[in-house]
Amino acid sequence: MMLAGEMAKMIGAGLLSFPVTHFDAQGQFEEAPFRDHCGFMLEHDVAALFAAGGTGEFFSLTPAEVTQVVRAAVEETAGRVPVIAGAGYGTAIAVEMAQAAEAAGADGILLLPPYLVGSKQEGLAGHIDAVCKATRLGVIVYNRDNAVVNEDTLAGLCDRNANLVGYKDGVGDVELMMRIFCKLGDRLTYVGGLPTAETFAPAYLEMGVTTYSSAIYNFLPEWAVKFYKAVRARDHETVHRMLNDFVLPYIALRNRGRGYAVSIVKAGMTAIGRPAGPVRTPLTDLLPAEMDELSALIARAQGSL
């Protein structure tokens, strides 16, 4: 098992990605193509894989399926990079998921928001405390939607839990991000988690966020690594050109349908000849005309490399 601090250091030094979860036409998990996809992702420069995360349709998987996906990623990765497992829903389920991920060989936990309910800071702190104390793995808190902790809550959690090592921002509140970074500094590794993360990466780097999770990496890994390196080098000319040529048109297409943040990634897999099957309901796949637009956009991006 990788030490929590070691995992945090590794993910902060490179680009991260979430492999999609492969389903057949009936919506059943297909392990063999999923493992093949993990191997494909590892052929390029990725610092960690987040198995059964948001792009991996965590919200559509049963707890048993989450463990199956995580174990498959761990076995395929074979220690080459850390595997971070998704955990979430209510506290009891999140605790069980974290423990199952540890037993499956994962190197860390991405703690997604609790199911549906809103709560006070004290309640969120209790939820995060329980998961941290239930596992030896390093935990990354995903600040998003109904689970937004402030800098004081996060500082208290860090004081109580040495294995709380990461903070992923999916809110986009610049003031909150700065308050957290100024209060906690290098106590945490900071991960950009807004969709599509590339759009926000240059600004977030200036706030101390050295890495982000790229869904685009699933189908354009070389492009994604090139963009990440340009961001880290503060090569603004290259960053702006790549944003204009691919990311902004991609976002415009993504915004045509609710839930397309995941659907468009699976569509990208189809476009490059590595289909991952349909998304599970309640998500829907891109329409044929949208698929054609995406395929043309990806082809242009591949031609620019």
C-alpha positions in Angstrom: 0.0 0.0 0.0 1.3 3.4 -1.0 1.8 5.9 1.9 -0.7 8.8 1.9 2.0 11.4 1.6 3.8 9.6 -1.2 0.5 9.3 -3.2 -0.2 13.0 -2.7 3.3 14.0 -3.9 3.0 11.9 -7.0 -0.4 13.2 -8.1 0.7 16.8 -7.6 3.6 16.4 -10.1 1.7 15.4 -13.2 -1.5 15.2 -15.2 -4.4 13.1 -13.8 -7.2 11.3 -15.6 -10.4 9.3 -15.0 -10.8 6.3 -17.2 -14.4 5.8 -18.5 -16.2 2.7 -17.4 -16.9 0.3 -20.2 -20.5 -1.1 -20.6 -22.0 -3.5 -23.1 -25.2 -2.7 -25.0 -27.2 -3.9 -22.0 -25.3 -1.6 -19.7 -23.2 -4.3 -18.0 -19.6 -3.6 -17.0 -17.1 -5.0 -19.4 -13.9 -5.6 -17.6 -11.6 -6.7 -20.4 -12.0 -3.5 -22.5 -11.8 -1.4 -19.4 -8.5 -3.0 -18.5 -7.3 -2.6 -22.0 -8.2 1.1 -21.8 -6.3 1.5 -18.6 -3.2 0.0 -20.3 -3.7 2.5 -23.2 -3.8 5.4 -20.8 -0.6 4.2 -19.2 1.2 4.3 -22.5 1.3 8.1 -22.2 2.4 10.5 -19.4 -0.2 10.3 -16.7 0.5 10.6 -13.0 -2.5 8.7 -11.6 -5.7 7.1 -12.6 -9.0 7.8 -10.8 -11.0 4.6 -11.1 -14.8 4.8 -10.8 -14.8 8.6 -10.6 -17.2 11.0 -12.1 -16.1 10.4 -15.6 -16.2 6.7 -14.8 -19.9 7.1 -14.0 -19.5 6.5 -10.3 -23.1 7.7 -9.7 -24.4 4.8 -11.9 -22.4 2.0 -10.4 -23.4 -0.2 -7.5 -20.9 -0.4 -4.6 -19.9 -3.9 -5.8 -19.3 -2.6 -9.3 -17.1 0.2 -7.9 -15.0 -2.4 -6.2 -14.8 -4.5 -9.4 -13.7 -1.4 -11.4 -11.1 -0.4 -8.9 -9.7 -3.9 -8.6 -9.4 -4.2 -12.4 -7.6 -0.8 -12.6 -5.2 -1.8 -9.7 -4.4 -5.1 -11.4 -3.9 -3.6 -14.8 -1.8 -0.7 -13.5 0.4 -3.0 -11.4 1.9 -0.2 -9.3 3.0 1.9 -12.3 1.0 4.9 -11.1 -1.4 5.4 -8.1 -5.0 4.3 -8.5 -7.4 6.5 -6.7 -10.9 5.0 -6.0 -14.2 6.9 -5.9 -16.2 6.7 -2.7 -19.4 8.6 -1.8 -23.1 8.6 -1.0 -24.0 8.5 2.7 -21.4 8.1 5.4 -22.0 4.4 6.0 -21.8 3.6 2.3 -18.7 5.8 1.8 -16.9 4.1 4.7 -17.7 0.7 3.2 -16.5 1.8 -0.2 -13.3 3.2 1.2 -12.5 0.0 3.0 -13.4 -2.1 0.0 -11.1 0.0 -2.2 -8.2 -0.5 0.3 -8.8 -4.2 0.3 -8.8 -4.1 -3.6 -5.4 -2.5 -3.5 -6.2 1.1 -4.3 -3.7 3.8 -3.3 -6.1 6.5 -2.4 -9.7 7.7 -2.1 -11.5 10.4 -3.9 -14.4 11.3 -1.6 -17.3 12.5 -3.7 -20.2 14.5 -2.2 -22.8 12.8 -0.1 -26.1 11.8 -1.8 -28.6 14.6 -2.3 -28.7 16.2 1.1 -27.3 19.6 2.2 -25.7 19.9 5.6 -23.9 22.2 8.0 -20.1 22.4 8.1 -20.1 20.3 11.2 -22.0 17.5 9.4 -19.7 17.6 6.4 -16.7 17.4 8.8 -18.2 14.4 10.5 -18.7 12.7 7.2 -15.2 13.3 6.1 -13.7 12.4 9.5 -15.5 9.0 9.4 -14.1 8.1 6.0 -10.6 9.2 6.9 -10.6 7.2 10.1 -12.0 4.1 8.3 -9.0 3.7 6.0 -5.2 4.0 6.0 -5.3 5.3 2.4 -4.8 8.9 1.5 -8.1 10.8 1.1 -8.8 13.6 -1.4 -11.9 15.7 -0.6 -13.9 16.7 -3.6 -15.4 20.2 -2.9 -18.4 20.3 -5.1 -22.2 20.8 -5.2 -23.7 20.0 -1.7 -20.3 19.2 -0.1 -18.4 22.5 0.1 -16.1 22.8 3.1 -14.6 26.1 4.1 -11.0 26.7 5.0 -11.6 26.4 8.8 -13.4 23.1 8.5 -10.7 21.8 6.2 -8.0 22.9 8.6 -9.6 21.1 11.5 -10.0 18.0 9.4 -6.3 18.1 8.4 -5.3 18.5 12.1 -7.3 15.4 13.0 -6.5 13.2 10.0 -2.9 12.8 8.7 -4.2 10.8 5.8 -6.4 13.7 4.5 -3.8 14.8 1.8 -5.8 16.3 -1.1 -8.3 18.9 -2.0 -10.1 18.8 -5.4 -12.0 21.9 -6.3 -15.2 21.5 -8.4 -16.7 24.8 -7.3 -14.8 27.6 -9.0 -15.0 30.0 -6.1 -11.7 31.8 -6.5 -11.9 33.6 -3.1 -12.6 30.3 -1.3 -9.7 28.6 -3.2 -7.3 31.4 -2.1 -8.5 31.3 1.5 -7.9 27.5 1.6 -4.5 27.8 0.0 -3.4 30.6 2.2 -4.4 28.8 5.3 -3.1 25.3 4.5 -0.3 25.9 2.0 1.5 22.7 1.2 -0.3 20.7 3.8 -2.5 19.5 0.9 -2.1 18.6 -2.8 -4.6 20.7 -4.8 -6.4 19.3 -7.8 -8.4 21.2 -10.4 -11.8 19.5 -10.8 -14.0 21.8 -12.8 -15.4 20.5 -16.1 -13.7 20.9 -18.5 -10.6 21.3 -16.3 -8.3 22.5 -19.1 -10.3 25.8 -19.3 -9.4 26.7 -15.8 -5.9 25.3 -15.6 -3.8 28.4 -16.3 -5.6 30.5 -13.7 -5.6 27.7 -11.1 -1.9 27.2 -11.5 -1.3 30.7 -10.2 -3.3 29.8 -7.1 -1.1 26.8 -6.3 -3.1 24.1 -8.1 -0.4 22.2 -9.8 -2.5 19.5 -11.4 -6.0 18.7 -12.7 -8.0 15.7 -13.9 -8.4 15.6 -17.7 -11.3 13.7 -19.1 -10.0 14.6 -22.6 -7.0 12.4 -21.9 -9.3 9.4 -22.4 -9.4 9.9 -26.1 -6.6 12.5 -26.9 -3.8 11.6 -24.4 -1.0 13.1 -26.4 -2.9 16.3 -26.9 -3.8 16.5 -23.2 -0.2 16.0 -22.1 1.0 18.7 -24.5 -1.6 21.1 -23.1 -0.7 20.3 -19.5 3.0 20.9 -20.2 2.2 24.2 -21.9 0.2 25.2 -18.8 3.0 24.3 -16.4 5.5 26.1 -18.6 3.2 29.1 -18.7 3.4 29.0 -22.5 0.4 31.2 -22.9 0.6 31.3 -26.7 0.3 27.5 -27.0 -2.4 27.3 -24.2 -4.6 30.0 -25.9 -4.2 28.4 -29.3 -5.2 25.0 -28.0 -8.1 26.4 -26.1 -9.4 28.2 -29.2 -8.8 25.3 -31.6 -10.2 22.5 -29.5 -11.3 23.1 -25.9 -13.8 26.0 -26.4 -15.5 24.3 -29.4 -15.6 21.1 -27.4 -17.2 22.9 -24.5 -19.8 24.5 -26.8 -20.7 21.0 -28.0 -20.7 19.6 -24.4 -23.1 22.3 -23.3 -25.8 21.3 -25.8 -27.1 18.5 -23.5 -27.5 18.1 -19.8 -25.1 15.4 -18.6 -23.0 15.6 -21.7 -19.8 16.2 -19.6 -19.6 12.4 -19.4 -21.4 11.5 -22.6 -19.0 13.5 -24.7 -16.0 11.6 -23.3 -17.5 8.3 -24.2 -18.3 9.7 -27.7 -14.7 10.7 -28.0 -13.7 7.1 -27.3 -15.9 6.0 -30.2 -14.5 8.7 -32.4 -10.9 7.3 -32.0 -12.0 3.7 -32.6 -11.9 2.6 -29.0 -15.6 2.5 -28.1 -16.5 2.2 -24.4 -20.2 1.5 -24.9 -23.2 3.7 -24.0 -23.6 5.8 -20.9 -26.0 4.4 -18.3 -29.3 6.2 -17.7 -30.2 8.8 -16.6 -27.5 10.1 -18.9 -27.9 10.0 -22.7 -25.5 9.6 -25.6 -24.7 12.3 -28.1 -27.0 12.6 -31.1 -25.6 11.4 -34.4 -25.1 15.0 -35.8 -23.3 15.9 -32.5 -21.1 12.8 -32.8 -20.1 13.8 -36.4 -19.1 17.3 -35.1 -17.1 15.8 -32.3 -15.3 13.4 -34.6 -14.3 16.2 -37.0 -13.1 18.3 -34.0 -11.0 15.4 -32.7 -9.5 14.7 -36.1 -8.4 18.3 -36.4 -6.8 18.1 -32.9 -5.0 14.9 -33.9 -3.7 16.5 -37.0 -2.2 19.4 -35.1 0.1 17.2 -33.0 
